[in-house]
Each structure stands twice: as C-alpha cells, then as structure tokens.
C-alpha cells in the first residue's frame, strides 16, 4: 500500500476529504509542521551562496541541516498518526461479551490511549521546533524570500495548535489522571512559549518585507 507521503497531493486531499477516518487532523498537523520545516529549508537554499549574505552563510547551512532533519521527522509523523489511530480502533473492536473480555478490552484501550497521547505530543514538540527554526530564517534569511519565513512560522504554529487538540481529546479519556495531567502540563508550556514566539517572529518578518 502506498504511504501517504508517497501519494500525490490530489490523492491525499481526496482521501482527507472522504469518509475515511484516516488520514485525519493528526496527519494534517504533522504535514503543517513538515511544510514549516520545508519553507525554512527553502529560505536557506535561496540565501546560501548570495554575496550579500556571506556573513550568515555558515549559520544558514547549519539551519538547513536542522530543518531538513526536522522535515523528515515530521513527515514520518503523518503515518504515525494513522498507525496509532488504527491501533486504538482495534482495541475498541475487541470482544466485550464477558467480564474478563471487558476488563481486557478496557486495559488495552487505556494502554493505547497513552500512546495516542504521546504521538500528537511529539508532533507538537516538533512543530514548536519548526517555529524556533523559522525564527533564524526570519532573522538571517534573504529578504527576497522573507515572506516564506513568515509562512513557515505560521505553518508550524498551525501544526502545533492542531496537534494539541489530539492531545486534549485523548487525555480526556484516560483513567490515569496523573499521566494525563503531566502531558497536559508539558503541552501547555509548549503552547505558552509558542504563542509569544510565533507572534514575535511574524512581526519580525513584517519589518523585513
């Protein structure tokens, strides 16, 4: 079966718009983050080698390595979201005719729900990293493509906020409230920082237009 990342854009969008439960919002969040990293890479490529930006060339080369590694990581998360959703649906489909089956099913669901919380939380962290990388692109990138650095930060921010929703919906079903609270606290810290930094980076881009 063709992986989502190997399908055409039209095919992906058609599937996203269909009755199929996957790919869904989690995969879309990862794609937003991957787009953010890709746009930062674009700014790097169009800055490196330009005489007017020779003083930041080493920084942009380093940034390019980081953004490309992050793009690969976030692209893999597109499938990771599908996989964890399918795993969760499989636990809900377990038999529940006897008390023993009900108990086993409940335990399995709770176990997978923890993984289903960690997957979008990892995506949120990666999107936050994409935002951080876009800041360097916004600060040092060529003004010829500075608006692309702005789109990079907004794509990362959209991916982060979107991934957060999947963390919220899965923690709401967890019986292990200590685990849930720990994950929500971790997410809240990421979101709070991103709220400030995303606005600052966006405004920085506007000053360089």
N, C-alpha and C positions, 0 to 999 in steps of 0.2 A: 504493500500500500504506500502510495506517495505521501511523504511527510508534508505537512503544511508549508514548511519553509521552502519546499521544492515545487510547490504548485504555483500557477500563475496568479497574479493579483486578482483577476476577474473570478477565477475559480475560488479563491479564498473568500472574497466578498460574497459570492453567491452562497457559499456554504455558511458563512457567518449570518446571512440574512434568512437562511432556511429554517425549517422546523427542527433541524438537528441541534441537540444541546451543546455540542462541541463542533468547532471552536466557539468559545463564548467570550465573556468580558475579561476573564483572566488572561486568555491568549491575546486579546486585543491590547490589554495593558502592557504585556511583555513586548508586543510589536511597537507600541508607542515608545517604550524605552529604547528599543533597538534602533528606531528611527532617530531618536535623540542622539545616540552614540554615532550613528552613521553621518548625521549632519555635522557633528563636531569633527569627524574624520574629513568630511568634505572641506570644511574651513581650513583644516590643517594642510590638506593637499594643495589648496589654492593660495596658501600663504608661504609654504616651503618653496625656496628657490627664487622668491621675489627679492630683488635688491633692496627695496625699501623696508623689508622686514628681516634683514640678515641678522639683526641683533636678537631676534626671538626665534630664529630657526631651530636652534637646539631644543628649546622648550617645546616648540610645535612638533618636532619629531618625536619627542618623548610622549607628548599628548596623543599623537597619532597611534602609537603603540598601545597606549592605555585605552583609547576609545575603540580601537578595533577588537581588543580582547573583550571589552565590555559588550560590544555589539554581538560577538559570538555567544557570550554568556546569556544575554537577554533573548537572542534568537532561539537558543535551546529551551528557554523557559516557555516559549509558545507551545511546544509539545508537552512540556512538563505539566502545564495546567490541564491539558486534555487527559493526560495519563492519570493524574490524581483524581480528576472528576470521574473518570471511568472506574477507578478503584473504589471510590466512595459509592457510586451507584451499584457496584457489585455487592457491596456489603448490605445495602438496603434490600437487595434481592435475595438475601439469604433466607432460608426457611425459618418460620416462626410459629410452627404448629404446636410445639411442646414448650414447657417452661425452660428446659435445657437449651432448646434451639433459640428461644427468645433471649436468654442470657448470653449465649454465644454471639448472637447477632448484635446485641447491644454493645458488647465488648469490642467487637470488630469495628462497628461504626465509630465508636469513640476513639479507637486507635487510629483509624484512617483520618478522622476529623482533625487530629493533631497534625498529621502530615499535610492535610489540606489547609491548615493554618500556616504552616511553615513555608509552603510553596509560594503563596502570594506575598508573604512577609519577605521572603528572599527577593522576590521581584521588586517589592517596594524599596528595599535596600539598594538594589542595582539601579533603579530609576533615580534614587537620590544621588548615587554616584555619577549617573549620567548628567544630572543637574550640576554637580560640582565640576565635572569636566567641561561642561558648556561655558562655565564662568571663565576658564582660562582662554577658551576660544573667543569669548566676548571681549576679554581684556587685551589679547595679543594678536588676534586674527586680523587678516586683511579687511579693511573697511569695504572692499569690493563685494565681500560676501558676509558682512557683519549681520545682516538681517537673518541669515541662515543660522547663525549662532543663537539668535533670538527664538527662532522656531525650535532649535534644539532644546533650549531650556523649557519652553512651553510643552514640548512633546514629552520630556522627562517628567515634568510636573503632572501632566495629564495621566501618564502611566502610573506614577506614584499614587495619586488620588484614586485611580481606578483599582489598583491592586489592593489598596486599603479596604475597599468595600468588601472584597472577598475575605480578607482577614476578619472583618467585623461579622460577616454572615456566618462564618464557620465557628468562630469563638462563641457566638450566641448559642450554639447547640452543644457546646462542650459541658460535660458534668464536672470536669476538673477545673474548677473556678480559679485556682491558684495559677495553673498553667495559662488559662485564658487571660487573666489579669496581667501576667508577666508579658505576654505577647502584645497586648493592647498598650501597655506602658511603653514597650520598645517602639511600637509603631507610632505612638503619639509623639515621642521625642523626635523621630524622623520627620514626621509631618510638620511639627512646630518649626524646626530648623528650615525645612524646605519652603514653608510659607514665606519666610523672611528672605531667604537667599534667592528664590525664584523671582520675587518682585524686584530685588536689587539688581539681579542680572538683566532682567527685561529692561529696566530703566537705564542701565549702563549701555545696553545695545542702542537704545534710542538716542543717547548722547553721541554715539559714533556713526549714526546714519548720515 
